[in-house]
Amino acid sequence: MIAHEVESESLPVAEKQAMCLSRGALLLDQAKQKSDDRQLLTYALNENLEVWVAIKTIAERNDTGMSDNVRDNLIRLCNYVADTTFKSAEEISEEAIDSLININLQISEGLLEGLQRQ
C-alpha cells in the first residue's frame, strides 16, 4: 500500500503525501503503458484511491491549518478521483488515467512548494 510504504517519522505529512501521490502517478503510468495487464491497472487504481482517501481524511479535519478554500478544493479532487476510479473501473480510458496522473503530480508539486515556503 502506497500510504503505508512511506513510514519515516522524520518527514512532514505533506512530504509523505507528496511522495505517495508521485508513486501513485508512476503506478498509473506503468499500468497505462501495459494496457493489457488488467491486474496492474486495478492495483494502481486501488493504490491511488487509497492515497486520496487518506488526503480526504486529513482535509476533513478542522485542525489542519488549511484555508476553507484549499480544504474544499482538495475534497472536490478526492471526490473526482473516487468517482473516476469507480465509474471507470471496467473500461477506464487513457484520458481518465492521464487526468489522474496529472492531478497527482500537480498536487504533489503544490505540497512540496508549500513546504519550501515554510
Buried (B, 14 or more C-beta within 10 A) or exposed (E): EBBEEBEEEEBEEBBBBBBBBBBBBBBBBBBBEEEEEEEBBEBBBBBBBBBBBBBBEBBEEEEEEBEEEBBEBBBEBBEBBBEBBEEBEEEBEEEBBEBBBEBBBEBBEBBBEBEEEE
